[in-house]
Amino acid sequence: MDKLNAMAIFVRVVERGSFSAVARELQTSQPTISKVLRALETELGGKLISRSTRHLSLTDEGQRYYSECRLILAAVDAAEHSFHSGREAVAGNLLNSQNLWVYERDGQRHEVRIKGNAQSNNSEAIREMVLGGLGIALSPVWLFSEDLKAGRVTAILQEYSAQSLPTHAVSPANRRQSARVKAFVDYMSQALEEAPELKPIK
């Protein structure tokens, strides 16, 4: 029996709550999934899952085994990431977002949840939209520095001071960062330290 594969199937059954759903996911039959789990229970010498006609529930032993299986599978995944990370090209898409503006005036904090008909995750596209008269933007000085000097745009809400917001890099627990994520985090950490002009327009 492929113990690692059996663990992965067991974890998927627990998470999906259905033998048939996992069978469809793996493009196999429900009896095959049942057979794998029965073999795993036989190997372990105890029940992992209690089944009724409409419900699956873990035994106490099954709950402990499920927790351990998740850690083991995460460790295997991390090992594979570690093996490939040295050869992985730094390429791909990353999600980086902020949708809350925070201002302060007379000691009071004001939060503005951004809503609008146009949005972009590209700073140059945001600049073009502002220059095209499509709206306003909370932006670092450098993006509009030449436009401000030339009078193409005007700084507004200057009676409010824009508060800086903490920046966090978040990744799944028990997972190694991919090369592109690590490169992005390293770059941003250095850029924010070395570029004091990266601050909001007040």
Stockholm file with secondary structure:
# STOCKHOLM 1.0

chainA/1-202         MDKLNAMAIFVRVVERGSFSAVARELQTSQPTISKVLRALETELGGKLISRSTRHLSLTDEGQRYYSECRLILAAVDAAEHSFHSGREAVAGNLLNSQNLWVYERDGQRHEVRIKGNAQSNNSEAIREMVLGGLGIALSPVWLFSEDLKAGRVTAILQEYSAQSLPTHAVSPANRRQSARVKAFVDYMSQALEEAPELKPIK
#=GR chainA/1-202 SS CCHHHHHHHHHHHHHHTCHHHHHHHTTSCHHHHHHHHHHHHHHHTSCCEEECSSCEEECHHHHHHHHHHHHHHHHHHHHHHHHHHTTCCSCSCCCCCCCEEEEEETTEEEEEECCCSCCCSCHHHHHHHHHTTSCCCCCBHHHHHHHHHHTSSCCCCTTSEECCCCCCCCCCTTCCCCHHHHHHHHHHHHHHHHCTTCSBCC
#=GC SS_cons         CCHHHHHHHHHHHHHHTCHHHHHHHTTSCHHHHHHHHHHHHHHHTSCCEEECSSCEEECHHHHHHHHHHHHHHHHHHHHHHHHHHTTCCSCSCCCCCCCEEEEEETTEEEEEECCCSCCCSCHHHHHHHHHTTSCCCCCBHHHHHHHHHHTSSCCCCTTSEECCCCCCCCCCTTCCCCHHHHHHHHHHHHHHHHCTTCSBCC
//
